[in-house]
Amino acid sequence: MADNDSLANKAKQFANTATDKAKQLADTTAQTARNVATTVQKKLDEPDNKERIAKAKNAASQAGQQLKSTASTVGGKARDVFVSVKGKVEGRLSGKD
C-alpha cells in the first residue's frame, strides 16, 4: 500500500509540475503575442508607415474606381453590341434586311 501511495504522490507531483509548466508556457505565449501586437501597432503609428498606408489605401481606391469605370464602359459597349446584333437578327428573320 505504501508503494501505491508513493506512486500516487509521484503522479500527483508530475501532474502539478506539468500543469505549472503549461501555465508558464501559456503566460509566456500570451505575453509574446501582446509584445508583438504592441510592436506592430507602434510601427503602424510611425509617420512614415502612416503615409505609406494612406498612399496604399488611396491607390487601392483609385484602382477600384478605375475598375468600376472600365466595367461600366465594357458593360455599355456589350449592351450596345447586343442590341445591334439583336436588331440585325430580328431584321433578317423578318425578311426586312
N, C-alpha and C positions, 0 to 999 in steps of 0.2 A: 504494500500500500504506500509505503514511503517513496518507492520508486515512481509510482503513479503521481503522487503529489509533486515530486521533483520535476517530472516531465511536464505536468500541468503548469507549474510555475515557470519553467523554461519556455513553454509555448506562449504563456501569457506575456512574459518579458519580450519574446520575439515579436509578438503581435503589437505590443506597445511601442517597441523600437521601430517597427515597420510603419506604424501609424504616425509616429513623430517624424520620421524621415519623409513620409508622403506629405505631411503638413508643411514641413520645411520646403520641400520641392514646390508645392503649390504656392506658398508665400513668395518664394524666390521668383517663380514664373510670373506671378501677378505683378510683382514689383518691376521686373524686367519689362513687362508689357506696358506698365504705366510710364516707365522711363522712356521707352521707345515712342509712345504716343506723345509725351511731352516734347521730346526732341523733334518729332515730325511737326508738331504744332508750331514750335519755335521757328523751324525752317520755313514753314508756310507763312509765318508772320513777318519774315525778313522782307525789307523793302524790295530788294531785287527779285525775290520769288513772287511777291505780290504783283509786281509789274509783269513778270513773265506769265503768271496765271491770268492776269487781266488780258494780256495780249492773246493768250491761247483761247480764252473764252470769246474774245472779240473775233478772232479768226474763225473759230467754230461757228459763231453766229453768222458771220458773213458767208461762210461756205454753205450753211443751211439756207440762207436767203437765196443764194445763187442757185442752189439745187432746186429750191421751190420755184424760182423763176424759170429755170430750164425745164422743169417738169410741166409747168403751165404752158410754156411755149410748145413743147413737144406734144402735149395733150391737145392743144388748139390746132396744131398742124395735122395731127392724126384725125381729129374730128373733121377738119376741112376736107382731107383726102377721102375719108369715109363717105361724107355727104356727096362729094363729087363722083366717086365710083358708084355709089348707090343710085345717083341720078342717071348716070350713063347706063347702068344695068337695067334700070326701070325703063329707060327710053328704048333700049334695044328689045326688051321683052314686049313692049307695047307696039313696036314697029315704027316708032317715030324717028329713029336715027338712021 
